[in-house]
């Protein structure tokens, strides 16, 4: 079993839709949860990070962690074509990032 | 503030050769981590250097090695290249103080033929 599981998609939505991206993880000791966005031919860019449980909001993006079910979510409101990218969940543990496989998102105008 | 710089951006090497990749972290950052990204395995941690010392290591064979210089710049070396080493190699820099914010470079695309 992988430490972090993420559905690779692809996920295609119309512009303006609410997007939900999800990951599950296996180790209850994990505390730092990140979401990265990666455009084609670019390195990953940190979107948000959350420590322990709860929600964190930044503009159109909301990150949510449910430690009881070992579930991480990223919600994108009012999605735009410029949000089309691969979204990677990651967990920082013992000094290294453990990534999910990444979900490819396409937002159609 | 300049970002993380990786050179070269693209490389084509022959099986059996060796290769060296370079990473210049954000000014003031003392930690440099290296990751390999492939379509099949995704992003996988190679190793981390902090203040010229390897602080963390992933599950890669000994053909993969690295080092960090006193100015925090880092190099990664892969010897005896195999076709399966073809990947995007990414470098990330952080302040290294249990820092949660790691900033990635654009990567070096290595193709082994």
Interface residues (C-beta under 8 A of the other chain):
Chain A: X32 X34 X36 X41 X42 X43 X44 X45 X46 X49 X51 X88 X90 X92 X94 X95 X96 X97 X98 X99 X100 X101 X102
Chain B: X4 X33 X35 X42 X43 X44 X45 X48 X55 X56 X58 X90 X92 X98 X100 X101 X102 X103 X104 X105 X106 X107
